[in-house]
Amino acid sequence: MSDESVDGLVVLTERTVNLINQLSMPLVEVSLVIQKHMNQLMDTLTQHLEATGEVVHERVLTPWPLNSDLVESENTFSLDKVMDIIDQQRMDILDTLIRVTLIEINATIIDAILALRQWEHLARSQLASATGPGQLFSPLSIPDDW
């Protein structure tokens, strides 16, 4: 990864952190936006790999494992109720910020996926420990050293 790539990914992280904090974005909304981007990037990568026969590291291809001390919640929440409550406009703003920044920094598919895998892992860790629907709508907790 070049210095330019690293600098670009730092810009992506800074912008994303600032927007999520500024909008107090709920965990569920951040998760949905990240997953949308991951799905699109993985489709593109899969097509490329099938066409070229290239191989990439498993760390790129699959979500990172959660810490073993995190016990996934057995609770189930009504998906329809959750989807009725989300703020689509707020999600569109984050979606646009990520998309535009990835284009602006000219991130490779692999760099983009790895950058978003960090966010995916953070969100999945918090989703796994959610014990009620209220936690889904609590702001995503971003560590200070992020």
C-alpha positions as CSV (number, residue, x, y, z in Angstrom):
1,M,0.0,0.0,0.0
2,S,1.5,3.3,-1.0
3,D,1.8,6.4,1.2
4,E,-0.8,8.0,-1.0
5,S,-3.2,5.1,-0.4
6,V,-2.7,5.3,3.4
7,D,-3.2,9.1,3.3
8,G,-6.4,8.6,1.4
9,L,-7.7,6.0,3.8
10,V,-6.9,8.3,6.7
11,V,-9.1,11.0,5.0
12,L,-11.9,8.4,4.6
13,T,-11.7,7.4,8.2
14,E,-11.6,11.1,9.5
15,R,-14.5,12.1,7.3
16,T,-16.6,9.1,8.3
17,V,-15.9,9.5,12.0
18,N,-16.7,13.2,11.9
19,L,-20.0,12.7,10.1
20,I,-21.1,9.8,12.3
21,N,-20.4,11.8,15.4
22,Q,-21.9,15.0,14.0
23,L,-25.2,13.2,13.1
24,S,-25.1,10.9,16.1
25,M,-25.8,8.1,13.7
26,P,-27.4,5.0,15.1
27,L,-25.5,1.7,15.0
28,V,-28.2,0.2,12.7
29,E,-27.9,3.0,10.1
30,V,-24.1,2.9,10.0
31,S,-24.3,-0.9,9.7
32,L,-26.7,-0.8,6.8
33,V,-24.7,1.8,4.8
34,I,-21.4,-0.1,5.4
35,Q,-23.0,-3.4,4.3
36,K,-24.4,-1.8,1.2
37,H,-20.9,-0.6,0.2
38,M,-19.4,-4.0,1.1
39,N,-21.9,-5.8,-1.0
40,Q,-21.2,-3.6,-4.0
41,L,-17.4,-3.8,-3.6
42,M,-17.5,-7.6,-3.1
43,D,-19.6,-8.1,-6.2
44,T,-17.0,-6.1,-8.2
45,L,-14.1,-8.0,-6.7
46,T,-15.8,-11.4,-7.2
47,Q,-16.4,-10.6,-10.9
48,H,-12.7,-9.6,-11.2
49,L,-11.4,-12.7,-9.5
50,E,-13.6,-15.0,-11.6
51,A,-12.4,-13.2,-14.8
52,T,-8.7,-13.2,-14.0
53,G,-8.3,-16.3,-11.7
54,E,-6.4,-14.1,-9.2
55,V,-6.6,-14.9,-5.5
56,V,-6.8,-12.5,-2.6
57,H,-6.3,-13.0,1.1
58,E,-9.2,-14.3,3.2
59,R,-9.0,-11.1,5.3
60,V,-10.4,-9.3,2.2
61,L,-13.0,-11.9,1.3
62,T,-14.8,-12.5,4.6
63,P,-15.9,-10.4,7.6
64,W,-13.3,-10.4,10.3
65,P,-14.1,-12.7,13.2
66,L,-15.6,-11.2,16.4
67,N,-13.8,-11.4,19.7
68,S,-14.5,-14.7,21.3
69,D,-15.7,-13.0,24.5
70,L,-18.5,-11.4,22.6
71,V,-21.6,-13.5,22.8
72,E,-24.0,-12.9,20.0
73,S,-27.4,-11.9,21.3
74,E,-30.2,-14.4,21.1
75,N,-32.7,-11.6,20.9
76,T,-34.7,-11.1,17.7
77,F,-36.0,-7.7,16.7
78,S,-38.8,-7.0,14.2
79,L,-36.9,-6.0,11.1
80,D,-40.0,-4.2,9.7
81,K,-40.1,-2.0,12.8
82,V,-36.4,-1.3,12.6
83,M,-36.7,-0.4,8.9
84,D,-39.6,2.0,9.7
85,I,-37.6,3.9,12.2
86,I,-34.3,4.4,10.3
87,D,-33.6,7.8,8.8
88,Q,-33.0,7.2,5.1
89,Q,-31.8,10.8,4.5
90,R,-29.1,10.5,7.2
91,M,-28.0,7.2,5.7
92,D,-27.9,8.7,2.2
93,I,-25.5,11.4,3.5
94,L,-23.1,8.8,4.9
95,D,-23.5,6.7,1.8
96,T,-22.6,9.7,-0.4
97,L,-19.6,10.7,1.8
98,I,-18.1,7.2,1.6
99,R,-18.7,6.8,-2.2
100,V,-17.4,10.3,-3.0
101,T,-14.3,9.9,-0.8
102,L,-13.4,6.5,-2.2
103,I,-13.6,8.0,-5.7
104,E,-11.7,11.2,-4.6
105,I,-8.8,9.2,-3.1
106,N,-8.8,6.8,-6.0
107,A,-8.9,3.8,-3.7
108,T,-8.4,0.3,-5.1
109,I,-11.1,-2.2,-4.6
110,I,-8.9,-4.1,-2.1
111,D,-8.0,-0.9,-0.2
112,A,-11.7,0.2,-0.1
113,I,-12.8,-3.3,1.2
114,L,-10.2,-3.4,3.9
115,A,-11.0,0.1,5.0
116,L,-14.7,-0.7,5.3
117,R,-13.9,-4.1,6.9
118,Q,-12.7,-2.1,10.0
119,W,-16.1,-0.3,10.1
120,E,-18.0,-3.5,9.5
121,H,-16.1,-5.3,12.3
122,L,-16.8,-2.4,14.7
123,A,-20.5,-2.3,13.9
124,R,-20.8,-6.1,14.0
125,S,-19.2,-6.2,17.4
126,Q,-21.7,-3.7,18.8
127,L,-24.6,-5.4,17.0
128,A,-23.6,-8.8,18.5
129,S,-23.8,-7.4,22.0
130,A,-27.2,-5.5,21.5
131,T,-29.7,-6.8,23.9
132,G,-32.7,-4.7,22.8
133,P,-33.9,-2.6,19.9
134,G,-33.0,0.6,21.8
135,Q,-29.3,-0.3,21.4
136,L,-29.7,-0.6,17.6
137,F,-30.6,3.1,17.6
138,S,-27.9,4.2,20.0
139,P,-25.1,6.1,18.3
140,L,-22.3,3.9,17.0
141,S,-19.5,4.0,19.6
142,I,-16.2,4.8,18.0
143,P,-13.1,4.2,20.1
144,D,-11.0,7.3,20.9
145,D,-7.9,5.8,19.1
146,W,-9.9,5.1,16.0
